[in-house]
Amino acid sequence: MADSSPEVKAVARYIRMSPFKVRRVLDQIRGRTYADALILLEFMPYAACEPVRKVLRSAVANAEHNNGLDPRDLVISQAYADQGPVLKRFRPRAQGRAYPIRKRTCHITIAVRPIEEAKAATAS
């Protein structure tokens, strides 16, 4: 990784969605260019596409504003969803029992870098 244009990332924390569902979307866009990823996220039928699209746009905006990078030259170098805190709730069941419900949250991280730099990193 060269010092002139480092990897730029954006993080969305405490998203009220299971990390398993978000990872299914992130696996599809990892390694793609920004334009390709946006098109994929626009037309995939998953609810997780909306928060992932927001984080991707934020990462590209960070790269453009803070580092002066061109969005057309960016590729997604890292995309992952870590588990956040779990909201624990209970549902009433028959005969006075309680059934636990786990409402999961996740932290979505997306990092972008210029295309030529990403190719050099994978080659070495």
C-alpha positions in Angstrom: 0.0 0.0 0.0 1.5 3.3 -1.1 1.6 6.3 1.2 0.3 8.7 -1.6 -3.2 7.4 -1.6 -4.1 5.1 1.3 -7.2 3.0 1.8 -10.2 5.1 2.7 -13.0 3.6 4.8 -16.4 4.4 6.2 -18.2 2.6 9.1 -21.9 2.4 10.0 -22.4 1.2 13.5 -25.4 -0.3 15.3 -27.3 -1.1 12.2 -30.5 -3.0 13.2 -30.0 -5.9 11.0 -28.4 -9.3 11.4 -24.7 -9.4 10.3 -25.4 -12.7 8.5 -27.9 -11.0 6.2 -25.5 -8.1 5.6 -22.5 -10.3 4.8 -24.5 -12.0 2.0 -24.6 -8.6 0.3 -21.0 -7.6 1.1 -19.7 -10.8 -0.5 -21.3 -9.8 -3.8 -19.6 -6.3 -4.0 -16.2 -7.0 -2.5 -13.5 -6.4 -5.1 -15.7 -4.6 -7.6 -15.4 -1.1 -8.8 -17.6 1.6 -7.3 -19.9 1.9 -10.3 -20.4 -1.9 -10.6 -21.1 -2.1 -6.8 -23.7 0.7 -7.0 -25.5 -1.0 -9.9 -25.6 -4.4 -8.0 -26.8 -2.8 -4.8 -29.6 -0.9 -6.7 -31.1 -4.1 -8.1 -30.4 -6.8 -5.5 -33.6 -7.8 -3.7 -32.2 -7.6 -0.1 -33.1 -5.1 2.6 -29.4 -5.0 3.6 -28.6 -3.3 0.3 -29.8 0.1 1.6 -27.4 0.5 4.6 -24.6 -1.0 2.6 -25.2 1.5 -0.2 -25.1 4.3 2.3 -21.8 3.2 3.7 -20.3 2.7 0.3 -21.4 6.2 -0.8 -19.9 7.6 2.5 -16.5 5.8 1.9 -16.3 7.2 -1.7 -17.3 10.7 -0.5 -14.5 10.4 2.1 -12.0 9.4 -0.6 -13.1 12.2 -2.9 -13.3 15.0 -0.3 -10.4 14.1 2.1 -7.9 12.5 -0.4 -8.9 14.0 -3.7 -9.5 10.6 -5.4 -11.7 10.2 -8.5 -14.8 8.0 -7.7 -14.5 6.3 -11.2 -11.1 4.9 -10.2 -12.1 3.4 -6.9 -12.4 -0.3 -6.1 -13.8 -1.9 -2.9 -10.8 -3.4 -1.2 -12.5 -4.4 2.1 -16.1 -5.0 3.0 -17.1 -6.7 6.2 -19.9 -6.7 8.9 -19.0 -7.4 12.5 -21.6 -8.2 15.1 -22.8 -5.5 17.4 -24.7 -5.7 20.6 -27.7 -7.9 20.7 -31.1 -6.5 22.0 -32.7 -9.2 24.1 -36.5 -9.4 24.2 -39.0 -12.0 25.3 -42.3 -13.2 23.8 -45.0 -14.8 25.9 -45.7 -18.4 25.1 -48.1 -21.0 26.2 -48.5 -21.9 29.9 -46.7 -18.8 31.2 -43.4 -19.5 29.5 -41.2 -16.8 27.9 -39.5 -17.3 24.6 -36.2 -15.3 24.0 -35.9 -13.1 20.9 -32.5 -11.8 19.9 -32.6 -8.7 17.8 -29.1 -8.5 16.3 -27.2 -5.4 15.3 -24.0 -5.1 13.2 -21.2 -2.7 12.3 -20.6 -2.4 8.5 -17.2 -1.4 7.3 -16.3 -0.6 3.7 -12.8 0.4 2.5 -12.0 1.7 -1.0 -8.7 2.4 -2.8 -7.6 3.4 -6.3 -7.8 0.6 -8.9 -4.0 0.5 -9.8 -3.1 0.4 -6.1 -5.5 -2.5 -5.5 -4.0 -4.5 -8.4 -0.5 -4.0 -7.0 -1.6 -5.1 -3.5 -3.1 -8.4 -4.8 -0.1 -9.1 -7.1 2.4 -9.0 -4.2 
